[in-house]
């Protein structure tokens, strides 16, 4: 694999279909994107690992959203890692890059160094939200945290909320190639059974944890056979094949699924990107009264705001904020 082809596949999501099975999928590679996401924060290793996993899931799932749509993933729990939130912004036009951002909220005093990161989320929920833009009602689906990992939560979500058998295989961590500095890399494969014309109806619950649905609950005998075969093949994948950079995604698909006749589509480039701006902060504060704004004002006579995703810092003249503002934005800071 040449350096040029390696770079070409960094920070991309490659959609594919297995023509001999009713299965579609995606291969994702995150390189600079993940480095930039994690560079915005000084997370402990346990938090860093979950943010990396969540960002990779977001890239794999988000590739299906349409132009200018936004897909968000959230995990909220009652453990020391309280929240992991990610956003995927669909490209603004065909051929453009999608944008991914992520952050986590945690209680540093309650973290257990060296413990399994996922267990430190505790009990809570996994959610996927899709914003189709102004004038459209956002979609939201929620399932309980289950399965022992974020990828298991995502698989449960698709089975329970979307009734789509789904499988993820992920790898992520710090990587170092000869002559290069150590940096984050991540890669993964997502498999998903094609939707059925008639939705599956669960009469007695599923076979998963607490009666949640699993892939096998929704497939007939023939579908189960092809789904099982594809999963067995995916089980042979190695971490270095997932994260690259020496194995191209197309070569990986041929190695794993050549008997299933894989067919690839156009790759989607992704990059780190945040949607925050001074105008968006003003808009979010427009619901507050002058009294509320006064409580937010510092001793220096300004209102400050920091973006949790990218760390951008904003300062405002309090008289330009809220629904009782006495100055326009152009008259203030």
C-alpha positions in Angstrom: 0.0 0.0 0.0 1.5 3.4 -1.0 1.5 6.5 1.2 -0.8 8.1 -1.3 -3.5 5.4 -1.1 -3.1 5.3 2.7 -3.8 9.1 3.0 -6.7 8.7 0.5 -8.5 6.3 2.9 -7.8 8.2 6.1 -10.9 9.9 7.6 -13.4 8.2 5.2 -16.5 6.0 5.4 -16.9 3.5 2.6 -20.4 2.1 2.1 -20.8 -1.3 0.6 -23.3 -4.1 -0.1 -23.0 -7.8 -0.1 -24.9 -8.8 -3.2 -25.3 -12.5 -2.3 -26.8 -11.6 1.1 -29.4 -8.9 1.9 -26.7 -7.1 3.9 -25.3 -3.6 3.6 -22.5 -2.1 5.5 -19.8 0.5 6.0 -16.0 0.6 6.6 -14.8 3.7 8.5 -11.2 4.9 9.1 -10.6 7.9 11.4 -7.1 9.4 11.7 -6.8 13.1 11.9 -10.5 13.5 12.8 -10.1 11.5 16.0 -6.8 13.3 16.9 -8.5 16.7 16.5 -11.6 15.6 18.5 -9.5 14.4 21.5 -7.0 17.3 21.2 -9.8 19.7 22.3 -9.8 18.2 25.8 -7.5 16.6 28.4 -9.5 13.5 29.1 -8.4 10.7 31.4 -7.7 7.5 29.5 -11.0 5.9 30.5 -13.0 8.8 29.1 -10.8 9.2 26.0 -11.4 5.5 25.0 -15.2 5.9 25.2 -15.1 9.2 23.2 -13.0 7.5 20.5 -15.5 4.6 20.3 -18.5 6.9 20.2 -16.9 9.0 17.5 -16.3 5.9 15.4 -19.9 4.7 15.8 -21.1 8.2 14.9 -19.1 8.2 11.6 -20.4 4.7 10.7 -24.0 5.4 11.5 -24.1 9.0 10.3 -23.0 8.2 6.7 -26.6 7.4 5.9 -28.1 10.9 6.7 -28.9 13.2 3.9 -27.3 16.5 2.9 -27.3 19.1 5.7 -29.0 16.8 8.2 -27.5 16.3 11.7 -27.3 13.0 13.5 -26.4 12.9 17.2 -25.5 10.1 19.5 -25.8 10.4 23.3 -25.1 8.1 26.2 -26.2 9.3 29.6 -25.5 7.4 32.8 -25.5 7.6 36.6 -21.8 6.6 36.9 -18.7 8.9 37.0 -18.9 9.2 33.2 -22.2 11.1 33.0 -22.5 12.0 29.3 -20.9 11.2 26.0 -22.3 13.3 23.1 -21.4 13.3 19.4 -22.7 15.0 16.3 -22.4 14.1 12.6 -23.2 16.9 10.2 -24.1 15.7 6.7 -22.2 17.3 3.9 -23.5 20.6 2.6 -23.3 19.4 -1.0 -22.4 16.2 -2.9 -18.7 15.4 -2.6 -18.1 17.6 0.4 -16.9 16.3 3.7 -19.2 15.5 6.6 -18.2 16.9 10.0 -17.9 15.0 13.3 -17.5 16.4 16.8 -17.7 14.9 20.3 -17.3 15.6 24.0 -17.8 14.0 27.4 -18.9 15.1 30.8 -17.5 13.2 33.9 -16.9 13.4 37.6 -13.1 13.1 37.9 -13.3 12.3 41.7 -15.5 9.2 41.1 -13.5 7.7 38.2 -11.7 4.4 38.8 -8.4 4.5 37.0 -7.7 1.2 35.2 -11.3 0.0 35.5 -13.3 -1.0 32.4 -14.4 2.4 30.9 -17.9 1.2 30.0 -18.7 0.1 33.5 -18.1 3.7 34.7 -21.1 4.9 32.7 -23.5 3.1 35.0 -27.2 2.8 34.3 -28.9 5.1 31.8 -29.8 5.3 28.1 -28.4 5.3 24.6 -30.1 7.7 22.2 -29.9 8.6 18.5 -31.4 11.9 17.3 -31.8 13.1 13.7 -32.4 16.7 12.9 -33.6 17.3 9.4 -33.5 21.1 9.6 -35.9 23.9 10.2 -39.6 23.2 9.9 -39.1 19.4 10.5 -39.7 17.6 13.7 -36.5 15.9 15.0 -36.5 12.2 15.4 -35.4 10.6 18.6 -34.9 7.0 19.6 -33.9 5.8 23.0 -32.9 2.4 24.5 -31.5 1.4 27.8 -27.7 1.0 28.3 -27.0 -2.7 27.9 -24.5 -5.3 26.5 -21.3 -4.3 28.1 -20.0 -1.8 25.5 -21.1 1.2 23.5 -21.1 -0.8 20.3 -23.5 -3.3 22.0 -25.7 -0.4 23.0 -25.8 0.7 19.3 -26.6 -2.9 18.1 -29.5 -3.1 20.7 -30.8 0.3 19.6 -31.1 -0.8 15.9 -32.7 -4.0 16.9 -35.1 -2.5 19.4 -36.0 0.9 17.8 -35.3 0.3 14.1 -35.9 -3.5 13.9 -32.7 -3.8 11.8 -30.2 -6.6 12.7 -26.9 -4.7 13.0 -23.4 -5.7 13.9 -20.3 -3.6 14.6 -16.6 -4.6 14.8 -14.4 -1.7 16.0 -10.8 -1.0 16.9 -9.3 2.2 18.2 -6.3 3.4 20.2 -2.9 5.2 19.9 -0.9 4.0 17.0 2.6 4.7 15.8 4.0 4.0 12.3 7.8 4.0 11.7 9.1 7.5 11.5 5.8 9.0 12.8 4.6 10.5 16.1 2.1 8.5 18.1 -1.5 9.5 17.4 -5.0 8.2 17.6 -6.4 5.9 14.9 -9.7 4.1 14.7 -11.4 1.8 12.3 -14.6 -0.3 12.1 -17.0 -2.3 10.1 -20.8 -2.0 10.3 -23.1 -4.7 8.9 -26.8 -4.3 8.7 -29.6 -6.5 7.3 -31.7 -4.8 4.6 -35.1 -3.6 6.0 -38.1 -5.8 5.4 -41.2 -4.8 3.6 -43.3 -5.9 6.6 -42.0 -4.7 10.0 -41.2 -7.4 12.5 -43.7 -7.5 15.4 -42.4 -8.9 18.7 -45.1 -10.6 20.7 -43.2 -11.9 23.7 -40.2 -9.5 23.8 -36.7 -10.4 22.6 -34.0 -12.8 23.7 -31.6 -10.1 24.8 -30.9 -8.6 28.2 -34.1 -7.6 30.0 -36.2 -8.9 27.0 -34.6 -6.5 24.5 -34.6 -7.6 20.8 -31.5 -9.1 19.2 -30.8 -9.6 15.5 -31.7 -13.3 15.5 -35.2 -12.5 16.9 -36.1 -10.7 13.6 -34.8 -13.1 10.9 -36.3 -16.2 9.3 -34.3 -19.4 8.7 -32.8 -18.4 5.4 -32.0 -14.8 6.6 -30.4 -16.2 9.8 -28.1 -18.4 7.8 -26.8 -15.6 5.6 -26.6 -13.2 8.6 -24.7 -15.8 10.7 -22.3 -16.5 7.8 -21.5 -12.8 7.4 -20.9 -12.4 11.1 -18.6 -15.4 11.2 -16.6 -13.9 8.4 -16.4 -10.6 10.2 -15.2 -12.4 13.4 -12.0 -13.1 11.5 -11.0 -9.5 11.1 -7.9 -8.3 13.0 -7.4 -5.0 14.8 -4.7 -3.8 12.4 -7.0 -4.6 9.4 -9.7 -2.4 11.0 -7.6 0.7 11.8 -5.2 0.4 8.9 -3.2 2.1 7.7 -1.6 -0.6 5.6 -4.8 -2.4 4.5 -7.1 -0.5 2.2 -10.8 -0.8 3.0 -11.5 -2.3 -0.4 -8.9 -5.0 0.2 -10.4 -5.7 3.6 -13.8 -6.3 2.1 -12.5 -8.7 -0.5 -10.5 -10.5 2.2 -13.6 -10.9 4.5 -16.5 -11.2 2.1 -15.3 -12.2 -1.4 -17.8 -15.1 -1.5 -20.6 -12.7 -0.7 -19.8 -10.5 -3.8 -19.1 -7.1 -2.1 -20.0 -4.0 -4.0 -18.7 -0.6 -2.9 -20.1 2.8 -3.4 -18.6 6.3 -3.2 -16.6 6.9 -0.1 -17.7 9.8 2.2 -14.8 12.0 3.5 -15.2 13.2 7.1 -13.4 15.9 9.1 -13.6 17.5 12.5 -16.0 20.4 12.6 -18.0 22.4 15.1 -21.1 24.4 14.4 -20.7 26.8 17.3 -20.6 30.6 16.7 -21.3 33.8 18.5 -24.7 34.1 16.8 -25.7 30.6 18.0 -24.7 31.5 21.5 -26.8 34.7 21.3 -29.7 32.7 20.0 -29.5 30.2 22.9 -29.5 33.1 25.4 -32.4 34.9 23.7 -34.9 33.2 26.0 -33.5 34.9 29.2 -34.5 38.1 30.8 -32.2 41.0 31.7 -32.3 39.7 35.3 -31.2 36.3 34.2 -28.4 37.8 32.1 -27.3 39.8 35.1 -26.7 36.6 37.1 -24.5 35.3 34.2 -22.4 38.5 34.1 -18.9 38.3 35.5 -17.3 40.9 37.8 -15.6 42.2 34.7 -19.0 43.1 33.2 -19.1 40.5 30.5 -20.9 37.2 29.8 -18.7 34.4 28.7 -19.5 31.1 27.1 -17.2 28.1 26.1 -18.1 25.5 23.5 -17.9 22.0 25.1 -17.1 20.4 21.8 -14.3 22.6 20.4 -13.3 24.8 23.4 -14.1 28.1 21.6 -14.4 31.0 24.0 -16.9 33.8 23.5 -17.4 37.1 25.4 -20.4 39.3 25.2 -21.7 42.7 26.3 -24.6 41.7 28.6 -26.8 44.5 27.3 -26.8 42.8 23.9 -28.2 39.5 25.2 -31.6 38.2 26.1 -35.1 39.2 25.0 -34.8 42.5 26.9 -31.5 43.5 25.2 -30.9 47.3 24.9 -28.2 47.1 22.3 -27.8 45.2 19.1 -25.0 42.8 18.5 -23.1 45.2 16.3 -23.1 47.8 19.1 -21.6 45.4 21.7 -18.5 43.1 21.8 
